[in-house]
Amino acid sequence: MLKNDENINRFKHKIMEDVCRLEWEGKNDPEHIEQLILDTIPGPKAKYRCCIYKEREIVRQRINLAMAKNPTYNPDSTNIVQVIDPACDECPISAYSVTDNCRFCMGRPCISSCEFGAITPGDTHMHIDPAKCKECGKCAAACPYDAIVHLQRPCKKACAVGAITYDENGYCKIDEDKCVQCGHCIHSCPFAAIGSKTFLVDIIKEIKAGKEVIAMCAPATEGQFGENISMASIREGLKKIGFADMVEVGLGGDMTAAYEAEEWAEAYKEGKKMTTSCCPAFIQMLRKHFPEQYEENMSSIISPMCAISRYLKVTRLNCVTVFIGPCIAKKAEAQNKAVKGNADYVITYGELRALMRSRDVEFEPIVDEYQESSIFGKRFASSGGVANAVLECMQERGLDTSGIKLNAAHGGLECKKALTLLKFGKLPEDFIEGMVCPGGCVGGPSRHRNITEINKSREHLLAQADDRKILENLKNYPMDKFSMHRDGQI
């Protein structure tokens, strides 16, 4: 759990946990949902908002999200990331505001600089009319005392693609044509007004129906729960709550790296630049904001998540696959039915913890060896890890990689910069490894702890992995039974 949203996480995860308990007990009906709302906000005094009625409405919409439903006032949206309107009314509407540093000077350069008549003298300092202000920033630049500040709302500041705007009431609105569903706005909001749809109830239904539900844990998982909780520990914990098995998606990293290496080698020979295909938010950034580069430069190889799901669906027929990781955008990737055989469901670490608490299960250290991935596949979670794995595969095939130049872009702005250079033919590197989260997947919006703690625990756990090679490792798996290409069949 992240320290800066501890109270927010406790609130929303408790709602998820309670919804899961109702589903396990077969009580997820309107009557019990209404009782859950009353139990969560009993009143008579409000704890977080102006009144208990607003608090109860927020809980109602959070329950909708916990059951993979849209908020009731946004029924037709296909976005995973959703705004809870009743929770989004505490941020300032005005982007520019005059502080007490204003000296009420005679020159009044702020008024002279404003072309829209938005600035007038108040009683003690200048006043900006938000209805007239066009947010050009000229007044702030003109003020000799730096008394005019730009109040950028945290959700908008976190969005690297300009997908967030506001309506006339100041409510946050997400432009779904621009949104890459990275989820960074979710944890940036101090009022918990943005959330994502959650598929815990669907997963419980699959388990209760007797389906073979198999978890697929992201490479970023190692280190999330401390240095004593290995992949084997997580595997056993998942079995206790009803999963049939678990497979580490680092193995899918090996698969993706092996096939991207072939693609990269051919592209390098032709002088063609390429991008990786693992980060779904990066792919969405390509598709929505750089469509020509999406068609011309993106790898055609599926992500590690999809690779493991396809592998499981051909070796364990009719199984249900659930990806577990720190990524919100993976939920959107799984919902893209144009890519066959992908994960059926995706949940985050916080959602997993809520599911485990609903069954009163905790992860425990165990003495058991479990490894299916090479160390290169395991390191897919960190910036540079994907590119290093691809280069390793090229070297294992005897290719010379010494002249290859890589751009390991991580964070939304870095990715956008790299793709802009690619678009205008100014990119000096041969390949872009794009990860929208800072530091790579370990910096995902739904990580369980802070990055420093995660990386310390990760290094302890990864030091115990063996030194198997990628291509040798893949000889143990039926790679000829399924396609590794986006438009291929299972």
N, C-alpha and C positions, 0 to 999 in steps of 0.2 A: 504494500500500500504506500502511496506517495505521501510524504509528510504534509505537503502543501494542500492536499485535498483530503486529509484524513477524515474530517467531519462529513464532507460530502460523500466520500466513498462509504463510510459507515452507514449513512442514511440510505443511499440507493441500493447498496448490496444487501442491507437487511430486508428491503422490499423484495429483491430477487429471491433471497433465501425463503421468505415467507410464502411467496408464490410457488416456489418449488415444493415446499412442504405440503401445500394444499394439493398440488398435482400428484405427489406420491400417495397422498391419502384419498385421492379421488374426490376432492372437495373444491375443485376449481370452477365453481359455479357463481352466478351473480350474487346469490345470498351471502356466500362466504367471502367473496371479494368485497362486498359492502362492509362486512364485519371487519375485514382486514384494514380497510381505510379508517374505520372508527377506532380500531385498536392502535393504529399507527399514530393518529392524531386524535386523542381522546378529548382534548379541550379541558375546561372551558376557555383557557387562555392560549393564545398562539405562542409558538416557540421560535419560529423563524420569520414569519411574515406578518402582515397587518392583521390577519384574522384567521381563525381555524378553517373557514370555508375556502379560502384561497389555498391553504396548506393541504386540505383534503383533495382539492381539484388537482394539485400538483402530484399528489400520491396516486390519484386515479390515472393520470397520464403516464406516470412511471410504471404503473402496473401494466398498462397497455404495451409500453416498450418491452417490459419483462416477458410479455407473451408474444413478442414479435409482431405487434400491431402498431399501426400509425397512431399518433395522437388523433383524437376524435375530430379536430378541426382541420386536419390535413389528410383526409382519407385516401386520396388518389396518388400520393407520393410514392415513388419507388426507391427513394433514398434510404440508405441504412441510417445515416446521421439525421436526427430530427431535433427541432427546437420545441421546447415546452413553453408555450406563450405565457401562461400565468406566472412562470418563474422568471420571465425576462422583462422586468419592468423597473429595475433598480439602477441601471446604468444611465449616465448622463446622455441626453439626446444631442446636446451641442458638442460639436467636434472641437471648437475653439472657445476658450473661456478666459475672462480677465481676472487675474488674481489680485490680492491685496498689495502686490508690488507696484501697482499702478499709482503714479504720482499725480495724476490729473493735470499733466503738464500743459502749458499754454500752446505749445506747438501742435499738439494733437496729431502726430504723424499717422496714427492708426486710422483716424477719420479720413485723412487725405489719401491714404493708400487704398481705402475700400471703395470699389467701383459699384457697390450694390446698395449703399446706404444702410448697411447693417449695424453700424456703430454709432451710438449716441451717448452723450454724457449722462451719467446717473447721479445719485446723491453724493457718493464718495469716490467713485471711479467710473471708468467707461463701461458701457454695456453693449453686448453683442446680441442682436436679435436672431435666434436660430432659424426663424422662418425666412429671413432674408439672406443669411450667410450662405455662401456657395463653397465654403471650405477651401478657398484658394491659398490661404496662409500668408497673404501679403501684409496683413496687419501685424502678425507675429514677427515677421521679418523687419517691419518698420519700427517697432517699439524699442526705444533706446534702453529701457529697463528690463527687457525680456519678461514683461508682465503678462503677456498673452501666451497661453500654453495650448498645445495640441493634445486633447484628451482622446487618445485612440483606445477604443474599447478592446478588451483583451481577446475576445473571440476573433475580431477582425485582424488584430495584430498577429495572431497565430496562423492566419490563413495566407499561404504563399501564392495562391492563385486568384485572389480577389473575388471569392465566391460569396462573401458575406456583405450584405447591405442591411438597411433598416427601413421599416415602413414609417408612415406618418405618426405612429404612436411610439416609435422608438424600439419596436420589437425587432429582434434579429431575424433576418430572412436569408435562407440559403439558396443560391442560384444553382439548381441541380445540373444545369448545362455546363457549369464551371467546376463544381465540387468534385474533388478527387477522392473524397471519403477517407482521408487520412486520419481523421478523428482528433487532430490536435486542438481544435476549438473546444472539444468536450471538456478536457481537463484544464483548459485555460479559463473557463467561466467560473467565477467565484460564487455564483448563485445556482450552480447545477442546472442551468436552464437548457443545456444541450445534452442529448444522450443518443444512444444507438439502440436499434432493435436487437433483442436478445432471444436466442433460440433454445433456452434451457427447457422450457415446457415441451417443445417438440422432441427433444432428446429423451426426456423422461418418458414420454409416450412410446417412443421406439423401444426403450429398454423394457418397459412394462408389457409391451406387446410380444416380448420374447425375441426381438430381432438381435442379430449379432452386431452390436455397436462397438466399433473399434476407434480408439483415440489415436490421433496423430499429433505428436508433440513437436512444436517448432524447435529449431536449433537454439533459439534464444532461451529455451526453458531451463537449461542447465545454469544454475547460479541464481535463479529467481527466488528460490525458497531456502537458500543457505547452502553452505559447503558440505553439509551432511545429508542433503536430500539429492540423491543421484537419480538418473533416469530410471533405474531399477526400483527405487523407492516410489517414484511417481507412478510407475506401471502398476505396482501392487496397490497403491492407494486408489487408483482409477478402477481396478477390478473390484474393490470393496464397495464401490457405489454403483456397480452394475455394468461397467464396460467389460466386453469380452476379452479385450487385449489392448495393447498399445504398441505403436511403432514410432521410432524417432524419425522425424522428417529430415534430419541430417542425411539419411540415406537417399532421400529425394534430392538433396543437394548434390550428392555424388552423381546421381542420374542426370540432373540438369547440366552439371559441369561437363560431363563426358560428351553430351550431345551438343552443347554450346561450343565446346572446343572444336568440334568438326566444322561448325558453322563459322566460327571466328577465323579458323585457319584458311578457309576458302575465301572469306571476305578480305582478309589481310593480303592474300595473294592477288586479289582483284583491285586492291586499293580502296575498298568500300568500308566506311565506318559503321559500327553497330552499337546497339545498346543491349543491356541485359534484360531479362524477362521475369525476374523474381519478385520485385516489389510491386504489388497491385496499385498502390497510389501513384507510383512513378509511371506505370503503364497508363493509368487514367489521365495523368498529366500529359503524356504523349498524345493519347487519343483525342482529348478534348482541346488541348491548347497548341499542339504541334502535329496536326493530322498528317501532313506530308511525311514527316520524319517517322510517324507511327507506321505508315505504309512502307517506307523505304528502308528504314534503319533498325527497326526493332527485331530482336531475335524471334524466331518462330517456335522456339522450344517452350514447353509448358513449365510452370513453376514447380518447385519441389513439392509443395502441397498437392498439386494436381497429379504429379508423378506418383506419389505414394498412394493416393486415392485410386488411381487407375491400376496400380500394381495390386492393391488389395481386392479390387473388384473383379480381377481376373483369377486370383488365387483363392479367394474366399467369396464365392458367389452369393449375391443378395445381401452382402454385409452393408452396414450403414457407417459412413466415415465421418469423423468429427475432428476438425483441426483445432488445436489449442495453442494460443500464442498471445503476443502483446499487441496484435494488429487489428485495428478496426476495418481497414480496407479489405482484409481477407474475407470479411463477411460479404462484401459486395462482389468479390471475385467468385465466391461460391454460388452466389445468386445468378451469375451469368451462365445461363443454360446453353449458350452457343458453344461453350467449351465442354465437350462430353467427358463424363467420368470424374468431374472435379468433386471436392469434398461436399458432402450433403449439408453439413452444418459447420459453423465456426463459432467458437467462444473464446473469450479472453481469460486471463489469469484471475481477474477479479470475479468474473462470472463462474469460473471453475471453483473458486473458494466458496462462493455462495452455494453452489450445488453440493459441495462436500459437507458444508455445515448443515445443509438440509437433511443429510444422512448421518450427521454426527461422526464424520470421519476426518482424520488428520493424516498428513504425510508423516511417515516414520522412517528413520534411518534403518537400512537393512544391509546385510552382507551378502551381496549377490552381484555377479558381473552381468551386465547387459550392454552390448554395443553392436549396432548394425551399420553405423556410419563411420567413414574415415574421419580423421581429425579435420580434414579440409571441409567436409560436409558440415561438421559441427560448427566450424568457424564462419559459415554462411551468415550467421547472425550479426557479425561485426562488419563495419565499413571496410571494404577491400577484400573481404573473405570470399565473395563470389568470384571476383576477378582472379584471385590467387589460385582458387580451385580450378578454374578454367585453364590457366597457364600451366598448372601442375599436370592436367590431363594432356595438354599439348606436348609437354616435356616427356611424359610417360610414353607417348607415341613417337618420341625421337625427334620432335620438331624444335627448331631453334626459335626461342622467344625473346632473345636478348634485345632485338630492335623494336619490340612492341611497346607503345606508349599507352598508358591507362589513365583515365580520369575517374577516380573513385569519388563521385559526388554524393554527399549525404546532407540531409536537411533540404527542405523545400526550396529555399532560395538558391542553394548551390545547384540543385538539379535543374531548376529553371534557367540559371545562367549557362550551364553546360549545354542544354538543349537549344538555347538561343544562339550560342556560338555554332552549334551543329547546323541550325537552320540557315544561317548566313554564310556557311562555308568557312568559318573562322576557327573551328575546333582544331587545336594542334595535335590532340591525342587520336589514337586509332579506335579506341573503344570507350564507351561510357558505362560504368557500373552505377546505376541510379538507385538510391535509397532515400525516400522522403523523410525518414526519421533521423535526427542527429545521432551520429555514431553507428547507424545501421539499425537493425531490428531490435537490438538490446535497448535502444532508446525509444522504443515504441510507446505510444500514448497510454497503453494499458499494461505497462511493466509493473511488476509487483513491488519492487523496491527502487531506491535511487541507483543510478548507473554505476557509481563508484562501488557500492556494496555488491551489486550484481557481478561486475567484472572481477572483483576480488574472489568471490565464490566460484565464478566460472573458471578462472585460471587454475584453482585448486582441483576442480573436477576434471577439466580437460587434460590436466597433467597425468591423469590416470588412464587416459585412452591409449590404445596400442597404435603402432605406426603403419597400419595397413595402407596399401596404395589404392587409389580410387578405382582404376580399371580392374585390378585383381579382385577387389571387393565386389564389383558388379557381376563378376562371373558366377556368383552364388545366387543370382536372381534372374528370373525369366524375362529378360529385357526384350526378347523377340515376341512376347505375347501381347504387348500393348504399344501404342504409338506415343512417342515423346513430342509430337508436334501439335500445336494449338488446334489445327483443323482436322486432326486425326481422330480415329475412333478408338474406343477402349481396346 
